[in-house]
Structures are given as structure tokens and as C-alpha cells.
């Protein structure tokens, strides 16, 4: 598909008024405090982390943390 044929996907009116993808609030992000939530790889507990906090689970001490999957719908076009 060339650049000229590309059409911007249309969404619901609500997604445009709330800021779309980059300006709105995203799942797992608290913008007022700068806290991101991750999932521990060993005990599967939800771990809140600030910007300069050590990457470590507060419950079991493991250092493997996974980013939570977004709740937003992600759609790909197959060819």
C-alpha cells in the first residue's frame, strides 16, 4: 500500500475527545505521580515503580518484571 492510498482509521467520537493514544490516560500509568505498574515474573504480583526506583519485586525480591499489556484494542491489517 502506498502512502497516497493510506487512510486514517476512524474510531469512536469518544476516543478523539479524550485525547486519542498519546495524550490520554493509558492503562497502568498514573500521570500525576509518574508510577508505572509491572508484573513480577516469579510471584505474579502487581508492582508499582517510580522513575528512579530499583527494579525489584517488593514481595519476593525478584528482578524480572514484565510490563502490563494494554487494555486498549490493538488492531492489525493482514495482507
mmCIF file as gemmi writes it, N, C-alpha and C atoms, coordinates in Angstrom:
data_model
loop_
_atom_site.group_PDB
_atom_site.id
_atom_site.type_symbol
_atom_site.label_atom_id
_atom_site.label_alt_id
_atom_site.label_comp_id
_atom_site.label_asym_id
_atom_site.label_entity_id
_atom_site.label_seq_id
_atom_site.pdbx_PDB_ins_code
_atom_site.Cartn_x
_atom_site.Cartn_y
_atom_site.Cartn_z
_atom_site.occupancy
_atom_site.B_iso_or_equiv
_atom_site.pdbx_formal_charge
_atom_site.auth_seq_id
_atom_site.auth_asym_id
_atom_site.pdbx_PDB_model_num
ATOM 1 N N . UNK Axp A 1 ? 0.846 -1.17 0 1 0 ? 1 A 1
ATOM 2 C CA . UNK Axp A 1 ? 0 0 0 1 0 ? 1 A 1
ATOM 3 C C . UNK Axp A 1 ? 0.896 1.238 0 1 0 ? 1 A 1
ATOM 4 N N . UNK Axp A 2 ? 0.647 2.142 -0.906 1 0 ? 2 A 1
ATOM 5 C CA . UNK Axp A 2 ? 1.454 3.357 -0.979 1 0 ? 2 A 1
ATOM 6 C C . UNK Axp A 2 ? 0.969 4.388 0.034 1 0 ? 2 A 1
ATOM 7 N N . UNK Axp A 3 ? 1.769 5.409 0.237 1 0 ? 3 A 1
ATOM 8 C CA . UNK Axp A 3 ? 1.413 6.452 1.199 1 0 ? 3 A 1
ATOM 9 C C . UNK Axp A 3 ? 0.154 7.188 0.784 1 0 ? 3 A 1
ATOM 10 N N . UNK Axp A 4 ? -0.047 7.332 -0.526 1 0 ? 4 A 1
ATOM 11 C CA . UNK Axp A 4 ? -1.208 8.075 -1.013 1 0 ? 4 A 1
ATOM 12 C C . UNK Axp A 4 ? -2.508 7.307 -0.791 1 0 ? 4 A 1
ATOM 13 N N . UNK Axp A 5 ? -2.438 5.973 -0.771 1 0 ? 5 A 1
ATOM 14 C CA . UNK Axp A 5 ? -3.643 5.163 -0.598 1 0 ? 5 A 1
ATOM 15 C C . UNK Axp A 5 ? -4.02 4.989 0.87 1 0 ? 5 A 1
ATOM 16 N N . UNK Axp A 6 ? -3.116 5.292 1.79 1 0 ? 6 A 1
ATOM 17 C CA . UNK Axp A 6 ? -3.368 5.081 3.206 1 0 ? 6 A 1
ATOM 18 C C . UNK Axp A 6 ? -4.469 6 3.696 1 0 ? 6 A 1
ATOM 19 N N . UNK Axp A 7 ? -5.411 5.446 4.444 1 0 ? 7 A 1
ATOM 20 C CA . UNK Axp A 7 ? -6.484 6.231 5.048 1 0 ? 7 A 1
ATOM 21 C C . UNK Axp A 7 ? -6.393 6.078 6.557 1 0 ? 7 A 1
ATOM 22 N N . UNK Axp A 8 ? -6.572 7.168 7.242 1 0 ? 8 A 1
ATOM 23 C CA . UNK Axp A 8 ? -6.507 7.162 8.696 1 0 ? 8 A 1
ATOM 24 C C . UNK Axp A 8 ? -7.683 6.362 9.239 1 0 ? 8 A 1
ATOM 25 N N . UNK Axp A 9 ? -7.429 5.398 10.149 1 0 ? 9 A 1
ATOM 26 C CA . UNK Axp A 9 ? -8.524 4.62 10.718 1 0 ? 9 A 1
ATOM 27 C C . UNK Axp A 9 ? -9.456 5.51 11.519 1 0 ? 9 A 1
ATOM 28 N N . UNK Axp A 10 ? -10.732 5.273 11.367 1 0 ? 10 A 1
ATOM 29 C CA . UNK Axp A 10 ? -11.715 6.053 12.111 1 0 ? 10 A 1
ATOM 30 C C . UNK Axp A 10 ? -12.06 5.318 13.389 1 0 ? 10 A 1
ATOM 31 N N . UNK Axp A 11 ? -12.245 6.064 14.448 1 0 ? 11 A 1
ATOM 32 C CA . UNK Axp A 11 ? -12.594 5.485 15.744 1 0 ? 11 A 1
ATOM 33 C C . UNK Axp A 11 ? -13.882 6.091 16.238 1 0 ? 11 A 1
ATOM 34 N N . UNK Axp A 12 ? -14.209 5.791 17.472 1 0 ? 12 A 1
ATOM 35 C CA . UNK Axp A 12 ? -15.399 6.376 18.055 1 0 ? 12 A 1
ATOM 36 C C . UNK Axp A 12 ? -15.136 7.836 18.388 1 0 ? 12 A 1
ATOM 37 N N . UNK Axp A 13 ? -16.166 8.6 18.527 1 0 ? 13 A 1
ATOM 38 C CA . UNK Axp A 13 ? -16.016 10.022 18.837 1 0 ? 13 A 1
ATOM 39 C C . UNK Axp A 13 ? -15.388 10.212 20.206 1 0 ? 13 A 1
ATOM 40 N N . UNK Axp A 14 ? -15.643 9.284 21.123 1 0 ? 14 A 1
ATOM 41 C CA . UNK Axp A 14 ? -15.097 9.394 22.471 1 0 ? 14 A 1
ATOM 42 C C . UNK Axp A 14 ? -13.576 9.333 22.472 1 0 ? 14 A 1
ATOM 43 N N . UNK Axp A 15 ? -12.981 8.487 21.62 1 0 ? 15 A 1
ATOM 44 C CA . UNK Axp A 15 ? -11.526 8.377 21.626 1 0 ? 15 A 1
ATOM 45 C C . UNK Axp A 15 ? -10.866 9.647 21.121 1 0 ? 15 A 1
ATOM 46 N N . UNK Axp A 16 ? -11.538 10.389 20.237 1 0 ? 16 A 1
ATOM 47 C CA . UNK Axp A 16 ? -10.964 11.632 19.752 1 0 ? 16 A 1
ATOM 48 C C . UNK Axp A 16 ? -11.081 12.745 20.792 1 0 ? 16 A 1
ATOM 49 N N . UNK Axp A 17 ? -12.142 12.742 21.581 1 0 ? 17 A 1
ATOM 50 C CA . UNK Axp A 17 ? -12.329 13.806 22.558 1 0 ? 17 A 1
ATOM 51 C C . UNK Axp A 17 ? -11.466 13.6 23.797 1 0 ? 17 A 1
ATOM 52 N N . UNK Axp A 18 ? -11.118 12.343 24.116 1 0 ? 18 A 1
ATOM 53 C CA . UNK Axp A 18 ? -10.307 12.107 25.306 1 0 ? 18 A 1
ATOM 54 C C . UNK Axp A 18 ? -8.826 12.236 25.038 1 0 ? 18 A 1
ATOM 55 N N . UNK Axp A 19 ? -8.443 12.443 23.816 1 0 ? 19 A 1
ATOM 56 C CA . UNK Axp A 19 ? -7.034 12.661 23.542 1 0 ? 19 A 1
ATOM 57 C C . UNK Axp A 19 ? -6.397 11.588 22.707 1 0 ? 19 A 1
ATOM 58 N N . UNK Axp A 20 ? -7.148 10.577 22.331 1 0 ? 20 A 1
ATOM 59 C CA . UNK Axp A 20 ? -6.588 9.557 21.461 1 0 ? 20 A 1
ATOM 60 C C . UNK Axp A 20 ? -5.59 8.679 22.177 1 0 ? 20 A 1
ATOM 61 N N . UNK Axp A 21 ? -4.454 8.411 21.516 1 0 ? 21 A 1
ATOM 62 C CA . UNK Axp A 21 ? -3.493 7.472 22.071 1 0 ? 21 A 1
ATOM 63 C C . UNK Axp A 21 ? -2.412 8.118 22.898 1 0 ? 21 A 1
ATOM 64 N N . UNK Axp A 22 ? -1.874 9.249 22.452 1 0 ? 22 A 1
ATOM 65 C CA . UNK Axp A 22 ? -0.697 9.762 23.141 1 0 ? 22 A 1
ATOM 66 C C . UNK Axp A 22 ? -1.033 10.734 24.26 1 0 ? 22 A 1
ATOM 67 N N . UNK Axp A 23 ? -2.121 11.468 24.156 1 0 ? 23 A 1
ATOM 68 C CA . UNK Axp A 23 ? -2.399 12.48 25.152 1 0 ? 23 A 1
ATOM 69 C C . UNK Axp A 23 ? -3.29 12.025 26.277 1 0 ? 23 A 1
ATOM 70 N N . UNK Axp A 24 ? -4.017 10.922 26.085 1 0 ? 24 A 1
ATOM 71 C CA . UNK Axp A 24 ? -4.949 10.473 27.099 1 0 ? 24 A 1
ATOM 72 C C . UNK Axp A 24 ? -4.295 9.601 28.141 1 0 ? 24 A 1
ATOM 73 N N . UNK Axp A 25 ? -5.07 9.209 29.106 1 0 ? 25 A 1
ATOM 74 C CA . UNK Axp A 25 ? -4.558 8.336 30.163 1 0 ? 25 A 1
ATOM 75 C C . UNK Axp A 25 ? -4.504 6.912 29.638 1 0 ? 25 A 1
ATOM 76 N N . UNK Axp A 26 ? -3.393 6.252 29.857 1 0 ? 26 A 1
ATOM 77 C CA . UNK Axp A 26 ? -3.216 4.891 29.401 1 0 ? 26 A 1
ATOM 78 C C . UNK Axp A 26 ? -3.295 3.939 30.582 1 0 ? 26 A 1
ATOM 79 N N . UNK Axp A 27 ? -3.58 2.686 30.301 1 0 ? 27 A 1
ATOM 80 C CA . UNK Axp A 27 ? -3.689 1.67 31.333 1 0 ? 27 A 1
ATOM 81 C C . UNK Axp A 27 ? -2.337 1.441 31.986 1 0 ? 27 A 1
ATOM 82 N N . UNK Axp A 28 ? -2.3 1.385 33.293 1 0 ? 28 A 1
ATOM 83 C CA . UNK Axp A 28 ? -1.067 1.092 34.005 1 0 ? 28 A 1
ATOM 84 C C . UNK Axp A 28 ? -0.205 2.305 34.284 1 0 ? 28 A 1
ATOM 85 N N . UNK Axp A 29 ? -0.659 3.494 33.882 1 0 ? 29 A 1
ATOM 86 C CA . UNK Axp A 29 ? 0.151 4.698 34.065 1 0 ? 29 A 1
ATOM 87 C C . UNK Axp A 29 ? -0.624 5.686 34.929 1 0 ? 29 A 1
ATOM 88 N N . UNK Axp A 30 ? -0.016 6.143 36.007 1 0 ? 30 A 1
ATOM 89 C CA . UNK Axp A 30 ? -0.601 7.204 36.815 1 0 ? 30 A 1
ATOM 90 C C . UNK Axp A 30 ? 0.226 8.449 36.57 1 0 ? 30 A 1
ATOM 91 N N . UNK Axp A 31 ? -0.289 9.364 35.752 1 0 ? 31 A 1
ATOM 92 C CA . UNK Axp A 31 ? 0.494 10.51 35.302 1 0 ? 31 A 1
ATOM 93 C C . UNK Axp A 31 ? 0.805 11.489 36.429 1 0 ? 31 A 1
ATOM 94 N N . UNK Axp A 32 ? -0.036 11.567 37.452 1 0 ? 32 A 1
ATOM 95 C CA . UNK Axp A 32 ? 0.194 12.562 38.495 1 0 ? 32 A 1
ATOM 96 C C . UNK Axp A 32 ? 1.409 12.215 39.354 1 0 ? 32 A 1
ATOM 97 N N . UNK Axp A 33 ? 1.717 10.941 39.51 1 0 ? 33 A 1
ATOM 98 C CA . UNK Axp A 33 ? 2.838 10.556 40.358 1 0 ? 33 A 1
ATOM 99 C C . UNK Axp A 33 ? 3.996 9.963 39.565 1 0 ? 33 A 1
ATOM 100 N N . UNK Axp A 34 ? 3.808 9.673 38.29 1 0 ? 34 A 1
ATOM 101 C CA . UNK Axp A 34 ? 4.855 9.067 37.484 1 0 ? 34 A 1
ATOM 102 C C . UNK Axp A 34 ? 5.112 7.62 37.846 1 0 ? 34 A 1
ATOM 103 N N . UNK Axp A 35 ? 4.071 6.891 38.219 1 0 ? 35 A 1
ATOM 104 C CA . UNK Axp A 35 ? 4.21 5.5 38.637 1 0 ? 35 A 1
ATOM 105 C C . UNK Axp A 35 ? 3.756 4.577 37.508 1 0 ? 35 A 1
ATOM 106 N N . UNK Axp A 36 ? 4.59 3.582 37.201 1 0 ? 36 A 1
ATOM 107 C CA . UNK Axp A 36 ? 4.234 2.532 36.24 1 0 ? 36 A 1
ATOM 108 C C . UNK Axp A 36 ? 4.044 1.239 37.019 1 0 ? 36 A 1
ATOM 109 N N . UNK Axp A 37 ? 3.112 0.41 36.554 1 0 ? 37 A 1
ATOM 110 C CA . UNK Axp A 37 ? 2.863 -0.87 37.206 1 0 ? 37 A 1
ATOM 111 C C . UNK Axp A 37 ? 3.401 -1.992 36.331 1 0 ? 37 A 1
ATOM 112 N N . UNK Axp A 38 ? 4.12 -2.911 36.965 1 0 ? 38 A 1
ATOM 113 C CA . UNK Axp A 38 ? 4.697 -4.067 36.291 1 0 ? 38 A 1
ATOM 114 C C . UNK Axp A 38 ? 4.241 -5.326 37.004 1 0 ? 38 A 1
ATOM 115 N N . UNK Axp A 39 ? 4.427 -6.485 36.354 1 0 ? 39 A 1
ATOM 116 C CA . UNK Axp A 39 ? 4.056 -7.763 36.941 1 0 ? 39 A 1
ATOM 117 C C . UNK Axp A 39 ? 5.326 -8.555 37.221 1 0 ? 39 A 1
ATOM 118 N N . UNK Axp A 40 ? 5.442 -9.083 38.426 1 0 ? 40 A 1
ATOM 119 C CA . UNK Axp A 40 ? 6.618 -9.855 38.819 1 0 ? 40 A 1
ATOM 120 C C . UNK Axp A 40 ? 6.642 -11.18 38.061 1 0 ? 40 A 1
ATOM 121 N N . UNK Axp A 41 ? 7.817 -11.582 37.606 1 0 ? 41 A 1
ATOM 122 C CA . UNK Axp A 41 ? 7.96 -12.821 36.863 1 0 ? 41 A 1
ATOM 123 C C . UNK Axp A 41 ? 7.893 -14.059 37.736 1 0 ? 41 A 1
ATOM 124 N N . UNK Axp A 42 ? 8.165 -13.938 39.026 1 0 ? 42 A 1
ATOM 125 C CA . UNK Axp A 42 ? 8.154 -15.098 39.921 1 0 ? 42 A 1
ATOM 126 C C . UNK Axp A 42 ? 6.83 -15.269 40.654 1 0 ? 42 A 1
ATOM 127 N N . UNK Axp A 43 ? 6.352 -14.217 41.312 1 0 ? 43 A 1
ATOM 128 C CA . UNK Axp A 43 ? 5.149 -14.361 42.139 1 0 ? 43 A 1
ATOM 129 C C . UNK Axp A 43 ? 3.898 -13.753 41.506 1 0 ? 43 A 1
ATOM 130 N N . UNK Axp A 44 ? 4.008 -13.114 40.345 1 0 ? 44 A 1
ATOM 131 C CA . UNK Axp A 44 ? 2.89 -12.559 39.572 1 0 ? 44 A 1
ATOM 132 C C . UNK Axp A 44 ? 2.11 -11.478 40.321 1 0 ? 44 A 1
ATOM 133 N N . UNK Axp A 45 ? 2.758 -10.773 41.236 1 0 ? 45 A 1
ATOM 134 C CA . UNK Axp A 45 ? 2.105 -9.673 41.937 1 0 ? 45 A 1
ATOM 135 C C . UNK Axp A 45 ? 2.313 -8.386 41.136 1 0 ? 45 A 1
ATOM 136 N N . UNK Axp A 46 ? 1.397 -7.446 41.259 1 0 ? 46 A 1
ATOM 137 C CA . UNK Axp A 46 ? 1.477 -6.162 40.555 1 0 ? 46 A 1
ATOM 138 C C . UNK Axp A 46 ? 2.369 -5.22 41.359 1 0 ? 46 A 1
ATOM 139 N N . UNK Axp A 47 ? 3.455 -4.753 40.718 1 0 ? 47 A 1
ATOM 140 C CA . UNK Axp A 47 ? 4.467 -3.954 41.41 1 0 ? 47 A 1
ATOM 141 C C . UNK Axp A 47 ? 4.467 -2.53 40.866 1 0 ? 47 A 1
ATOM 142 N N . UNK Axp A 48 ? 4.203 -1.513 41.712 1 0 ? 48 A 1
ATOM 143 C CA . UNK Axp A 48 ? 4.312 -0.123 41.244 1 0 ? 48 A 1
ATOM 144 C C . UNK Axp A 48 ? 5.761 0.355 41.33 1 0 ? 48 A 1
ATOM 145 N N . UNK Axp A 49 ? 6.24 0.995 40.265 1 0 ? 49 A 1
ATOM 146 C CA . UNK Axp A 49 ? 7.606 1.512 40.251 1 0 ? 49 A 1
ATOM 147 C C . UNK Axp A 49 ? 7.606 2.974 39.85 1 0 ? 49 A 1
ATOM 148 N N . UNK Axp A 50 ? 8.385 3.767 40.564 1 0 ? 50 A 1
ATOM 149 C CA . UNK Axp A 50 ? 8.591 5.161 40.192 1 0 ? 50 A 1
ATOM 150 C C . UNK Axp A 50 ? 9.784 5.258 39.262 1 0 ? 50 A 1
ATOM 151 N N . UNK Axp A 51 ? 10.114 6.467 38.854 1 0 ? 51 A 1
ATOM 152 C CA . UNK Axp A 51 ? 11.144 6.667 37.836 1 0 ? 51 A 1
ATOM 153 C C . UNK Axp A 51 ? 12.508 6.118 38.232 1 0 ? 51 A 1
ATOM 154 N N . UNK Axp A 52 ? 13.019 6.45 39.381 1 0 ? 52 A 1
ATOM 155 C CA . UNK Axp A 52 ? 14.363 6.044 39.778 1 0 ? 52 A 1
ATOM 156 C C . UNK Axp A 52 ? 14.37 4.94 40.836 1 0 ? 52 A 1
ATOM 157 N N . UNK Axp A 53 ? 13.267 4.205 40.958 1 0 ? 53 A 1
ATOM 158 C CA . UNK Axp A 53 ? 13.184 3.126 41.943 1 0 ? 53 A 1
ATOM 159 C C . UNK Axp A 53 ? 13.967 1.907 41.452 1 0 ? 53 A 1
ATOM 160 N N . UNK Axp A 54 ? 14.523 1.122 42.371 1 0 ? 54 A 1
ATOM 161 C CA . UNK Axp A 54 ? 15.225 -0.105 41.951 1 0 ? 54 A 1
ATOM 162 C C . UNK Axp A 54 ? 14.244 -1.116 41.359 1 0 ? 54 A 1
ATOM 163 N N . UNK Axp A 55 ? 14.688 -1.817 40.322 1 0 ? 55 A 1
ATOM 164 C CA . UNK Axp A 55 ? 13.826 -2.787 39.645 1 0 ? 55 A 1
ATOM 165 C C . UNK Axp A 55 ? 13.873 -4.084 40.44 1 0 ? 55 A 1
ATOM 166 N N . UNK Axp A 56 ? 12.92 -4.219 41.348 1 0 ? 56 A 1
ATOM 167 C CA . UNK Axp A 56 ? 12.873 -5.374 42.233 1 0 ? 56 A 1
ATOM 168 C C . UNK Axp A 56 ? 11.451 -5.517 42.771 1 0 ? 56 A 1
ATOM 169 N N . UNK Axp A 57 ? 10.974 -6.761 42.847 1 0 ? 57 A 1
ATOM 170 C CA . UNK Axp A 57 ? 9.647 -7.035 43.402 1 0 ? 57 A 1
ATOM 171 C C . UNK Axp A 57 ? 9.664 -6.746 44.896 1 0 ? 57 A 1
ATOM 172 N N . UNK Axp A 58 ? 8.623 -6.082 45.391 1 0 ? 58 A 1
ATOM 173 C CA . UNK Axp A 58 ? 8.563 -5.733 46.805 1 0 ? 58 A 1
ATOM 174 C C . UNK Axp A 58 ? 8.157 -6.918 47.671 1 0 ? 58 A 1
ATOM 175 N N . UNK Axp A 59 ? 7.561 -7.938 47.052 1 0 ? 59 A 1
ATOM 176 C CA . UNK Axp A 59 ? 7.109 -9.093 47.819 1 0 ? 59 A 1
ATOM 177 C C . UNK Axp A 59 ? 8.167 -10.192 47.908 1 0 ? 59 A 1
ATOM 178 N N . UNK Axp A 60 ? 8.721 -10.613 46.749 1 0 ? 60 A 1
ATOM 179 C CA . UNK Axp A 60 ? 9.655 -11.749 46.752 1 0 ? 60 A 1
ATOM 180 C C . UNK Axp A 60 ? 11.098 -11.353 46.453 1 0 ? 60 A 1
ATOM 181 N N . UNK Axp A 61 ? 11.342 -10.134 45.982 1 0 ? 61 A 1
ATOM 182 C CA . UNK Axp A 61 ? 12.698 -9.68 45.713 1 0 ? 61 A 1
ATOM 183 C C . UNK Axp A 61 ? 13.235 -10.025 44.339 1 0 ? 61 A 1
ATOM 184 N N . UNK Axp A 62 ? 12.412 -10.605 43.479 1 0 ? 62 A 1
ATOM 185 C CA . UNK Axp A 62 ? 12.863 -10.98 42.132 1 0 ? 62 A 1
ATOM 186 C C . UNK Axp A 62 ? 13.143 -9.734 41.304 1 0 ? 62 A 1
ATOM 187 N N . UNK Axp A 63 ? 14.037 -9.863 40.326 1 0 ? 63 A 1
ATOM 188 C CA . UNK Axp A 63 ? 14.41 -8.727 39.487 1 0 ? 63 A 1
ATOM 189 C C . UNK Axp A 63 ? 13.832 -8.8 38.084 1 0 ? 63 A 1
ATOM 190 N N . UNK Axp A 64 ? 12.997 -9.793 37.801 1 0 ? 64 A 1
ATOM 191 C CA . UNK Axp A 64 ? 12.374 -9.926 36.484 1 0 ? 64 A 1
ATOM 192 C C . UNK Axp A 64 ? 10.958 -9.379 36.572 1 0 ? 64 A 1
ATOM 193 N N . UNK Axp A 65 ? 10.725 -8.229 35.932 1 0 ? 65 A 1
ATOM 194 C CA . UNK Axp A 65 ? 9.407 -7.599 35.923 1 0 ? 65 A 1
ATOM 195 C C . UNK Axp A 65 ? 8.955 -7.422 34.483 1 0 ? 65 A 1
ATOM 196 N N . UNK Axp A 66 ? 7.681 -7.688 34.235 1 0 ? 66 A 1
ATOM 197 C CA . UNK Axp A 66 ? 7.113 -7.573 32.902 1 0 ? 66 A 1
ATOM 198 C C . UNK Axp A 66 ? 6.153 -6.398 32.845 1 0 ? 66 A 1
ATOM 199 N N . UNK Axp A 67 ? 6.162 -5.686 31.726 1 0 ? 67 A 1
ATOM 200 C CA . UNK Axp A 67 ? 5.238 -4.575 31.529 1 0 ? 67 A 1
ATOM 201 C C . UNK Axp A 67 ? 3.844 -5.137 31.285 1 0 ? 67 A 1
ATOM 202 N N . UNK Axp A 68 ? 2.833 -4.505 31.887 1 0 ? 68 A 1
ATOM 203 C CA . UNK Axp A 68 ? 1.467 -4.976 31.708 1 0 ? 68 A 1
ATOM 204 C C . UNK Axp A 68 ? 0.995 -4.729 30.289 1 0 ? 68 A 1
ATOM 205 N N . UNK Axp A 69 ? 0.163 -5.608 29.805 1 0 ? 69 A 1
ATOM 206 C CA . UNK Axp A 69 ? -0.404 -5.453 28.477 1 0 ? 69 A 1
ATOM 207 C C . UNK Axp A 69 ? -1.484 -4.383 28.516 1 0 ? 69 A 1
ATOM 208 N N . UNK Axp A 70 ? -1.587 -3.597 27.456 1 0 ? 70 A 1
ATOM 209 C CA . UNK Axp A 70 ? -2.567 -2.524 27.399 1 0 ? 70 A 1
ATOM 210 C C . UNK Axp A 70 ? -3.981 -3.078 27.285 1 0 ? 70 A 1
ATOM 211 N N . UNK Axp A 71 ? -4.946 -2.358 27.817 1 0 ? 71 A 1
ATOM 212 C CA . UNK Axp A 71 ? -6.35 -2.738 27.697 1 0 ? 71 A 1
ATOM 213 C C . UNK Axp A 71 ? -6.964 -2.172 26.42 1 0 ? 71 A 1
ATOM 214 N N . UNK Axp A 72 ? -6.224 -1.271 25.773 1 0 ? 72 A 1
ATOM 215 C CA . UNK Axp A 72 ? -6.695 -0.687 24.53 1 0 ? 72 A 1
ATOM 216 C C . UNK Axp A 72 ? -6.681 -1.721 23.417 1 0 ? 72 A 1
ATOM 217 N N . UNK Axp A 73 ? -7.64 -1.647 22.507 1 0 ? 73 A 1
ATOM 218 C CA . UNK Axp A 73 ? -7.68 -2.584 21.402 1 0 ? 73 A 1
ATOM 219 C C . UNK Axp A 73 ? -6.566 -2.256 20.408 1 0 ? 73 A 1
ATOM 220 N N . UNK Axp A 74 ? -5.798 -3.262 20.036 1 0 ? 74 A 1
ATOM 221 C CA . UNK Axp A 74 ? -4.748 -3.112 19.042 1 0 ? 74 A 1
ATOM 222 C C . UNK Axp A 74 ? -5.156 -3.948 17.848 1 0 ? 74 A 1
ATOM 223 N N . UNK Axp A 75 ? -5.266 -3.312 16.69 1 0 ? 75 A 1
ATOM 224 C CA . UNK Axp A 75 ? -5.759 -3.998 15.507 1 0 ? 75 A 1
ATOM 225 C C . UNK Axp A 75 ? -4.735 -3.886 14.395 1 0 ? 75 A 1
ATOM 226 N N . UNK Axp A 76 ? -4.459 -5.013 13.749 1 0 ? 76 A 1
ATOM 227 C CA . UNK Axp A 76 ? -3.533 -5.048 12.636 1 0 ? 76 A 1
ATOM 228 C C . UNK Axp A 76 ? -4.278 -5.47 11.385 1 0 ? 76 A 1
ATOM 229 N N . UNK Axp A 77 ? -3.854 -4.946 10.252 1 0 ? 77 A 1
ATOM 230 C CA . UNK Axp A 77 ? -4.48 -5.304 8.984 1 0 ? 77 A 1
ATOM 231 C C . UNK Axp A 77 ? -3.623 -6.355 8.298 1 0 ? 77 A 1
ATOM 232 N N . UNK Axp A 78 ? -4.225 -7.519 8.022 1 0 ? 78 A 1
ATOM 233 C CA . UNK Axp A 78 ? -3.5 -8.595 7.34 1 0 ? 78 A 1
ATOM 234 C C . UNK Axp A 78 ? -3.55 -8.375 5.839 1 0 ? 78 A 1
ATOM 235 N N . UNK Axp A 79 ? -2.487 -8.79 5.181 1 0 ? 79 A 1
ATOM 236 C CA . UNK Axp A 79 ? -2.454 -8.649 3.723 1 0 ? 79 A 1
ATOM 237 C C . UNK Axp A 79 ? -2.747 -9.95 3.056 1 0 ? 79 A 1
